[in-house]
Amino acid sequence: TNIGSILASVNPYKLIPGLYSVDAIDLYRQHRLGELPPHIFATANECYCCLWKRHDSQCVLISGESGAGKTESTKLLLKFLSAMSQTSLGGPASEKSTRVEEAILES
């Protein structure tokens, strides 16, 4: 759920098909925070928009207990931001796996 610009999420401890797919990235990149159901991509999109449109520095705080999904959440944020930056550079929206993205996600 969203609490303002804060996303409170729960690790389902199982894969939910399509939840973090390329289609989900494309859907959330086209909408502002609050227009669609709460999602980590909505939070990432808000950060991206603030960074480029308002030239504001951004910080995302991800917290939780061991096993809560902090590392996976970080990877998902980076995946979304990488896809957005590639799209802004003129790359096709469906092409999400680049050497830059792979290097960032591996780090």
C-alpha positions as CSV (number, residue, x, y, z in Angstrom):
1,T,0.0,0.0,0.0
2,N,1.1,3.6,-0.4
3,I,1.2,6.1,2.4
4,G,1.9,9.3,0.5
5,S,5.1,8.6,-1.4
6,I,6.0,5.8,1.0
7,L,5.5,2.2,-0.3
8,A,4.8,-0.4,2.4
9,S,5.2,-3.9,0.9
10,V,5.3,-7.5,2.0
11,N,7.5,-10.2,0.7
12,P,5.1,-13.0,-0.6
13,Y,8.0,-15.5,-0.5
14,K,6.9,-16.8,-3.9
15,L,7.0,-15.7,-7.5
16,I,3.9,-13.8,-8.7
17,P,3.8,-14.1,-12.5
18,G,3.9,-10.8,-14.4
19,L,4.3,-8.6,-11.3
20,Y,7.7,-7.4,-12.3
21,S,7.6,-8.0,-16.0
22,V,8.6,-5.8,-18.9
23,D,4.9,-5.1,-19.4
24,A,4.6,-3.9,-15.7
25,I,7.6,-1.6,-16.3
26,D,5.9,-0.1,-19.4
27,L,2.6,0.3,-17.6
28,Y,4.1,2.1,-14.6
29,R,6.4,4.3,-16.6
30,Q,3.3,5.9,-18.3
31,H,1.5,6.8,-15.0
32,R,2.1,9.0,-12.0
33,L,2.3,7.8,-8.4
34,G,-1.2,7.0,-7.2
35,E,-2.8,6.5,-10.6
36,L,-2.3,2.7,-10.5
37,P,-2.2,0.2,-7.6
38,P,0.8,0.5,-5.3
39,H,4.0,-1.0,-6.8
40,I,7.7,-0.6,-6.5
41,F,7.8,0.5,-10.1
42,A,5.5,3.4,-9.2
43,T,7.9,4.5,-6.5
44,A,10.8,4.2,-8.9
45,N,9.0,6.2,-11.6
46,E,8.3,9.0,-9.1
47,C,12.0,9.2,-8.3
48,Y,12.9,9.2,-12.0
49,C,10.4,11.9,-12.8
50,C,11.6,14.1,-9.9
51,L,15.2,13.6,-10.9
52,W,14.8,14.7,-14.5
53,K,11.8,17.1,-14.5
54,R,12.5,19.0,-11.2
55,H,16.2,18.4,-11.1
56,D,15.9,17.2,-7.5
57,S,18.3,14.7,-6.0
58,Q,16.6,11.5,-5.0
59,C,17.1,8.9,-2.3
60,V,15.2,5.7,-1.8
61,L,15.2,4.1,1.7
62,I,14.5,0.4,1.7
63,S,14.3,-1.2,5.1
64,G,13.1,-4.4,6.7
65,E,14.1,-7.5,8.6
66,S,16.3,-10.2,7.3
67,G,14.6,-12.0,4.5
68,A,12.1,-9.2,3.9
69,G,13.2,-8.7,0.3
70,K,15.4,-5.6,0.6
71,T,18.0,-6.8,-1.9
72,E,15.3,-7.9,-4.4
73,S,13.5,-4.5,-4.0
74,T,16.8,-2.8,-4.8
75,K,17.3,-4.9,-7.9
76,L,13.8,-4.1,-9.1
77,L,14.3,-0.3,-8.6
78,L,17.5,-0.5,-10.5
79,K,15.9,-2.6,-13.2
80,F,13.1,0.0,-13.6
81,L,15.6,3.0,-13.6
82,S,17.8,1.2,-16.1
83,A,14.8,0.6,-18.4
84,M,13.8,4.3,-18.1
85,S,17.2,5.6,-18.8
86,Q,17.5,3.4,-21.8
87,T,14.2,4.5,-23.2
88,S,15.2,8.2,-22.7
89,L,18.3,7.6,-24.7
90,G,16.3,6.4,-27.7
91,G,16.5,2.6,-27.1
92,P,13.5,0.5,-27.7
93,A,11.3,0.1,-24.6
94,S,11.2,-3.7,-24.9
95,E,15.0,-4.0,-24.9
96,K,15.8,-4.0,-21.2
97,S,18.9,-6.1,-20.9
98,T,22.0,-4.1,-21.7
99,R,25.6,-4.3,-20.6
100,V,25.0,-1.2,-18.4
101,E,22.0,-2.7,-16.7
102,E,23.7,-6.0,-16.2
103,A,26.7,-4.2,-14.6
104,I,24.5,-2.2,-12.3
105,L,22.4,-5.2,-11.2
106,E,25.5,-7.3,-10.7
107,S,27.0,-4.7,-8.4
